[in-house]
Amino acid sequence: MSVKSRAGQRMRRHARVRAHVAGSLARPRLNVFRSLAHIYAQLIDDSTGATLVSASTVEAELKAQMAGKKKAEQAKLVGLTVAERAKAKGLTQVVFDRGGYKYHGRVKALADGAREGGLEF
């Protein structure tokens, strides 16, 4: 029996999901990465490997709005921001990629914010 790290287990789950989920220019993949302190979201066109839109809690323009908010509230704000930027580029349909994380807490808050902002998935 081998002991696997939590990160290693997440990467295996992520790889399993990625075998079935791919983004295109018409319907990019909304990828989520969650660290202990921050959360990052990006829309990716897998056919070219290009990031079309991104938002995170480390951005200077979002930093001011994050002050005093809980992590789930920050994640929702990141979701709203990525949706707003996607709509500015004419993107409304996306494929959600939770990145091997449970659809719970901050990941769910980001997804709810993106839906509220106008993205459909």
matplotlib code that plots the C-alpha trace (Angstrom):
import matplotlib.pyplot as plt

x = [0.0, 1.4, 0.6, -0.2, -0.1, -3.2, -1.8, -1.0, -4.5, -6.0, -3.8, -5.0, -8.6, -7.9, -6.3, -9.3, -11.7, -9.5, -9.7, -13.3, -13.4, -11.9, -12.5, -12.7, -12.8, -16.6, -16.9, -13.7, -12.8, -13.3, -10.3, -10.1, -7.0, -7.3, -4.3, -4.6, -4.6, -5.8, -8.0, -7.4, -9.8, -9.0, -10.8, -8.7, -9.0, -7.5, -7.3, -4.6, -3.5, -4.3, -5.7, -8.5, -9.5, -8.2, -8.9, -7.5, -7.4, -3.7, -4.6, -3.9, -7.3, -9.2, -7.0, -8.8, -12.2, -11.0, -10.1, -12.1, -14.0, -14.0, -12.3, -15.7, -16.8, -13.5, -14.0, -17.4, -16.0, -13.3, -16.1, -18.0, -14.9, -14.0, -17.6, -17.5, -14.2, -15.5, -18.7, -16.5, -14.8, -18.2, -18.0, -21.0, -20.9, -18.1, -17.2, -16.5, -13.3, -13.2, -9.5, -9.9, -11.3, -14.7, -17.5, -17.9, -16.9, -14.7, -14.9, -18.7, -18.7, -16.6, -18.9, -22.0, -20.3, -19.5, -23.1, -24.4, -22.1, -23.7, -21.7, -23.6, -22.4]
y = [0.0, 3.4, 6.7, 9.4, 13.1, 15.2, 17.2, 14.0, 12.7, 16.0, 15.9, 12.4, 13.5, 16.5, 14.4, 12.0, 14.9, 16.5, 13.3, 14.2, 18.0, 20.2, 23.9, 25.4, 29.0, 28.9, 27.2, 27.7, 25.8, 27.7, 26.4, 26.9, 26.8, 27.2, 27.7, 28.1, 31.9, 32.7, 31.5, 31.8, 31.4, 31.4, 30.7, 28.4, 27.5, 24.0, 23.8, 26.5, 26.3, 30.0, 31.7, 34.0, 35.6, 35.4, 36.8, 36.1, 37.4, 38.6, 41.2, 44.8, 46.0, 43.4, 43.7, 46.8, 45.1, 42.0, 43.7, 42.4, 39.8, 36.0, 33.7, 32.5, 36.1, 36.8, 33.7, 34.9, 38.3, 36.5, 34.6, 37.8, 39.5, 36.6, 36.5, 40.3, 40.0, 37.0, 38.9, 41.8, 39.3, 38.0, 34.7, 33.4, 29.6, 27.8, 24.3, 24.2, 22.5, 22.3, 21.2, 18.1, 20.0, 19.2, 21.4, 23.0, 26.1, 28.5, 26.5, 26.6, 30.3, 31.1, 29.1, 30.9, 34.2, 33.3, 32.2, 35.4, 37.4, 35.8, 32.7, 29.6, 26.1]
z = [0.0, -1.0, 0.7, -1.7, -1.1, -1.2, -4.1, -6.0, -5.4, -6.7, -9.8, -10.6, -10.2, -12.4, -15.1, -15.0, -15.6, -18.2, -20.2, -20.9, -20.6, -23.2, -24.1, -27.5, -28.8, -28.9, -25.5, -23.5, -20.3, -17.0, -15.0, -11.2, -9.1, -5.4, -3.0, 0.7, 0.4, -3.1, -5.9, -9.7, -12.6, -16.3, -19.6, -21.8, -25.4, -25.4, -29.2, -29.2, -25.6, -25.1, -22.0, -23.2, -19.9, -16.3, -12.8, -9.4, -5.8, -6.4, -9.0, -8.1, -9.3, -7.2, -4.1, -2.9, -3.1, -1.3, 2.0, 4.9, 2.9, 3.6, 1.2, -0.2, -0.8, -2.6, -4.8, -5.8, -6.7, -8.8, -10.6, -11.3, -12.6, -14.9, -16.2, -16.9, -18.8, -20.8, -21.8, -22.9, -25.3, -26.5, -24.5, -22.7, -22.9, -21.0, -19.7, -16.0, -14.8, -11.0, -11.2, -9.1, -6.1, -4.5, -5.9, -2.5, -0.6, -2.6, -5.9, -5.7, -4.7, -7.8, -10.0, -8.6, -9.1, -12.7, -13.3, -11.7, -14.0, -17.1, -17.9, -18.8, -17.8]

ax = plt.figure().add_subplot(projection="3d")
ax.plot(x, y, z, "-o")
ax.set_aspect("equal")
plt.show()
